Amino acid sequence: MTSTDVDQILTIVAEQKPSLLIVDSIQTIMTADLLGTSGSVGQLRESTARIIEVAKRMNLPTFFGGACD
């Protein structure tokens, strides 16, 4: 999927129950629950924490990719 909304991504993950999750460009993922732009420390920390929590609960292998500018 091409969404950058972590909550939308996790909804789809819960519905489709994939066997593997790959998040490419984690620095572009964000949540509307926090202020700040994608890539900011707060957005990155919160989005990653949400994905990890779901991955652990679902026993879902997860890989993160990102770029440093």
Buried (B, 14 or more C-beta within 10 A) or exposed (E): EEEBBBEEBBEEBEEEEEEEBEBEEBBBBBBEEEEEEBBBEEBBEBBBEBBEEBBEEBEBEBEBEBEEE
